[in-house]
Amino acid sequence: MTALTLSTAGAATLRADVIVVGVAKGAGGPVVAPGAEAVDQAFDGKLAAVLETLGASGAEGEVTKLPAPSGLKAPVVLAVGLGPAPGKEEAYASEALRRAAGSASRALSGTKKAVFALPVEDAEDVEAVAEGALLGAYAFTVYLGGEKSAKKNGGNGNGPKLPLGEVALLGAKPRDKAHKAAADRAIALTDEVNRARDLINTPPNDLTPEAFAAVAAAAGKEHGVKVQVLDEKALAKGGFGGILGVGQGSVNPPRLVKLAYTHPEAEKTLALVGKGITYDSGGISLKPPGHNETMKCDMSGAAAVFAAVITAARLGLRVNVTGWLALAENMPSGSATRPGDVLRMYSGKTVEVLNTDAEGRLVLADALTRASEENPDAIVDVATLTGAMILALGNRTFGIMSNDDAFRTSLHEIAEEVGEASWPMPLPADLRKGMDSPTADIANMGERMGGGLVAGLFLKEFVGEGITWAHLDIAGPAFHEGAPFGYTPKGGTGSAIRTLVRLAERTAAGDLG
């Protein structure tokens, strides 16, 4: 885990392996960003010219390393691009700082200590740089066989490197309450985002529903969150036909986990519901080759909900937050649910299963009904639900559907505020008819076109009457298969966690949207 310290020391006086400075893209070439004055002075005021000679432009995410001159205690300077330079009366956007810090941290994998001298004017900047640095420093090394193996792999390019050891954030005042609070928030949030990333990246033979439930129980005990785990016997007794139907083909039985964080002064309650398919083969409707390999990530929604609840507890937010993790492994076997089977859900409704690979909506339906029984002020579910949403929005943007337009708009604004790309999506009533079934109350499939919206309409059927609800389909951004960028690693990303935490903060402040 990367350590974070705040410092008001001068950039030239701190001992470290690397000093990180920001460089922006100006009209006439690269421009040295605020915070790097001492470093620029060590280059006789010619840092921008040196960087331009080396081919740097200040473009977002661009990283340039160069030897430090005399006068600096760090032997290396790393210049990271911030993108277009703001106007004279403007400040750098939080997301620009977050991404630059993330790019720098990724480039410094395995380094013991780095000093970050990026633009920091207020607590918001402190938080953005700290978040980016700590998220960018993430590395999944559990299966590398120990530190020696990790160093070896990191050195020869055959695998992940060790994370950056320590970040010293200059311009952030350790005795300033606002700066300290911003740093503490960033540490708590990124700890949990990175824990969620670990869960998503864990191979499915190790992260079964039972194992995930055990992780949740241990975290709940550590942070004062009440955890209740329903095993397969309790699920059968309770009539959770959706979760049981999805999980009955696996030797690893399903679980429904409830995490409850409460605050004595809370006036509102949020319920968060996460899809937790720890591995999705598609079941009897088996996925084709090329679509199975990353299906350990199909529990990313449950990971996001788990992380958001624990973060709310760590921050002591004045709001009640309940998380529901619908955990199952979707496998084909002689006991698996078949296309054509009818399941009786926890709500009492019956569902004709036309495609066993449309399983996420089945486990979510049971959890949504159960969450509705507690009559929260709002419910948000999170799921890697449909490939159709990836076709619609690409790999970096999640879709937002809701039974309340104002709530959908609020969630979109919150996501953009914290740097998570999202887009409001409709729930067209005419698509509901495609899920009519001759043998059950509803089918789990409808029209192929607009499949992401059809899935949202299915979930809507299981939300309690009068309860504000939203659905986040994170199928695109939950698992990143391309090259890392900014603070986004290859593999599990922790998508939607920051949105959920900011929603909880706004709710605590009396603005549920």
HUPEUR-V701880 format. One line per field, one symbol per residue. ss: DSSP state (h for helix, s for strand, l for the rest). phi: phi as a letter, one per 40 degrees, with the letter a starting at -180 (. if undefined). A space follows every 50 residues. Layout:
BEGIN
ss->???
phi->???
END
This chain:
BEGIN
ss->llsssssllllllllllsssssssssllssssllllhhhhhhllllhhhh hhhlllllllllsssssllllllllssssssssslllllllllhhhhhhh hhhhhhhlllllssssslllllhhhhhhhhhhhhhhllllllllllhhhh hhhhhhlllllllllsssssllllllhhhhhhhhhhhhhhhhhhhhhhhh hlllllllhhhhhhhhhhhhhhhllssssslhhhhhhhllhhhhhhhlll llllssssssslllllllssssssssssssllllllllllllllhhhhhh hhhhhhhhhhhhhhhllllssssssssssslllllllllllsssllllls sslllllllhhhhhhhhhhhhhlllllsssssslllhhhhhhhllllsss ssllhhhhhhhhhhhhhhlllsssllllhhhhhhhllllllsslllllll hhhhhhhhhhlllllllsssssslllllssllllsllsllssllllhhhh hhhhhhhhlllll
phi->.ccbbbabccccbccacabbbcbbcccbhcbccdhbdccdcccfgbdccc ccccgcbgcdgcbbbacccchbcccbbbbbcbgdcccdcbbccdcccccc cccccccbdgccabcbbccbbacccdccccdcccccccacbdbcghcccc cccccbgcaccccccabbccgcccccdcccccccccccccdccccccdcc ccdccbbcdcccccccccccccbgbcbbbcccccccccgccccccccccb ccccabbbbbbbbcbcbbbbbbbbcbccabcggdcdccdgbccbccccbc cccccdcccccdcccgccacbbbbbcbabcbcacbccbdhcbbccdcgcb bcccaccbccccccdcccccccccfccabbbbaccbccccccbgcbbbcb bacaccccccccccccccgbcaacbcbcccccccccbcbacabcbbcccg cccccccccdcbcdcgccaabbcbdcccbbcccdafbcccgcbgdgcccc cccccccccgbcg
END
